[in-house]
Structure formats: C-alpha cells, structure tokens
C-alpha cells in the first residue's frame, strides 16, 4: 500500500515536470515567433510588399507556411507603409490550451527578448559617437 502511494507521488511529480517542460517549449516557440514577426515586419516595411489584395494573399500564404515550418503557434502582423498600417492581422492561436485566436491587438509575453534589441541600439548609437560606453 505504501508502494502504491509512492507511485502516485512520483506520477504527480513527473506530471509537474512535464507541465514545466511543455510551458518552456511554448515560451520558446512564442519568443521565436516574436523574433520572426519583427524580422518579417521590417522586411515588408522596407520592401513595401503589402500593396494590393493579390500581394496580401501571398503574404498570408508565406506567413502560414513559415508558422508551420518553424512550429510557431501564433503571431500578430502589422505592415506599415509611409507610417500608416496597410495590413493588420492575427495568425494562429495566442493560447494553445484554450485555443484562443490571435488578433492584431494580442499582447505577448516577450520575457528578456527586448534586451537584445536595446543592446544593439546602444551599440549603434556608440558607433555613431552619440553616446559613450564609459563609466559615469
């Protein structure tokens, strides 16, 4: 009887570890999706590729293919042209457990991802001589 009790405890601990592993995988997929989204937005904004309905269909197909290939559960896309939005769309799901669809207004947890962009910006400003990296 005691052995049976220990097995139940082990299963509960294993289940908790498995839940943590699944959460970690979801977090990594979400961060990968955010990085991919930023790159896609920059690429589309620079190339002006979002003009016209036929082109929008190509973008939708490309986004969906990349999401499938990279195992990205969901993302929100904003394409701007001359500072004005020409495409705002959510793809996939924001919450895998509840199957909540993404929208252009979906808020994402980015964790520490923004630190990389801030560091890159600081280094660019330093390179231009606009700021120094010396101690205060």
C-alpha positions in Angstrom: 0.0 0.0 0.0 2.8 2.4 0.8 4.5 1.5 -2.5 1.2 2.4 -4.3 1.2 5.7 -2.5 4.8 6.4 -3.6 4.0 5.7 -7.2 1.2 8.2 -7.1 3.6 10.8 -5.7 6.1 10.0 -8.4 3.5 10.4 -11.1 2.4 13.7 -9.7 6.0 15.0 -9.6 6.6 13.7 -13.1 3.4 15.3 -14.3 4.6 18.7 -12.8 8.0 18.4 -14.5 6.3 17.5 -17.8 4.0 20.6 -17.4 7.0 22.8 -16.9 8.7 21.3 -20.0 5.6 22.0 -22.1 5.4 25.5 -20.7 9.1 26.0 -21.5 8.5 24.8 -25.1 5.5 27.1 -25.5 7.6 30.0 -24.2 10.5 29.3 -26.7 8.0 28.9 -29.6 6.4 32.3 -28.6 9.8 34.0 -28.4 10.8 32.5 -31.8 7.5 33.8 -33.2 8.2 37.3 -31.9 11.7 37.4 -33.4 10.3 36.1 -36.7 7.5 38.7 -36.6 9.9 41.6 -36.1 12.1 40.4 -38.9 9.1 39.9 -41.2 7.7 43.3 -40.4 11.0 45.0 -41.1 11.4 43.2 -44.3 7.9 44.0 -45.5 8.1 47.6 -44.4 11.4 48.1 -46.3 10.3 46.4 -49.5 6.7 47.9 -49.5 5.5 44.4 -50.3 2.0 44.8 -48.8 0.3 46.7 -51.6 -2.7 45.1 -53.2 -5.0 42.2 -52.5 -3.1 39.7 -54.6 0.1 40.5 -52.7 -1.8 40.2 -49.4 -2.7 36.6 -50.3 0.9 35.9 -51.0 1.9 37.3 -47.6 -0.8 35.2 -45.8 0.4 32.1 -47.6 4.1 32.9 -46.7 3.3 33.6 -43.0 1.2 30.4 -42.6 4.0 28.3 -44.3 6.7 29.8 -42.0 4.5 29.3 -38.9 4.0 25.6 -39.9 7.7 25.1 -40.7 9.0 26.8 -37.6 6.3 25.5 -35.3 5.0 29.0 -34.3 1.6 28.7 -32.7 0.6 32.3 -33.4 1.6 35.8 -34.2 0.3 39.2 -34.9 1.4 41.0 -38.1 1.5 44.8 -38.7 2.7 46.1 -42.1 3.2 49.9 -42.4 3.6 51.9 -45.5 4.5 55.6 -45.1 3.8 55.3 -41.4 0.2 54.0 -42.0 -1.0 50.4 -41.4 -1.8 48.6 -44.7 -2.1 45.1 -43.1 -3.1 44.2 -39.6 -3.8 40.5 -38.9 -3.5 37.8 -36.4 -2.5 34.3 -37.4 -2.8 31.1 -35.3 -3.6 30.9 -31.6 -2.4 33.1 -28.7 -3.2 30.3 -26.1 -2.7 26.7 -27.0 -4.6 25.3 -24.0 -7.7 27.4 -24.6 -7.4 27.7 -28.4 -7.7 31.5 -28.3 -7.1 33.0 -31.7 -4.6 35.8 -32.2 -5.6 39.3 -33.2 -3.6 42.4 -34.2 -4.2 43.6 -30.6 -2.9 40.4 -28.9 -0.4 41.2 -26.1 2.6 38.8 -26.0 5.0 38.0 -23.1 8.4 38.7 -24.5 10.5 37.9 -21.4 14.1 39.1 -21.8 13.9 39.3 -25.6 13.9 43.1 -25.7 17.3 43.3 -24.0 19.0 42.2 -27.3 17.4 45.0 -29.3 18.2 47.6 -26.7 21.8 46.4 -26.6 22.0 46.5 -30.4 20.6 50.0 -30.4 23.1 51.2 -27.8 26.0 49.8 -29.8 24.7 51.6 -32.9 24.5 54.9 -31.0 28.0 54.3 -29.7 29.3 53.6 -33.2 27.8 56.9 -34.4 29.5 58.7 -31.5 26.2 59.8 -30.0 26.8 58.0 -26.7 29.8 56.6 -24.8 30.1 53.3 -23.0 32.5 54.5 -20.3 31.6 54.5 -16.6 29.6 57.5 -15.3 
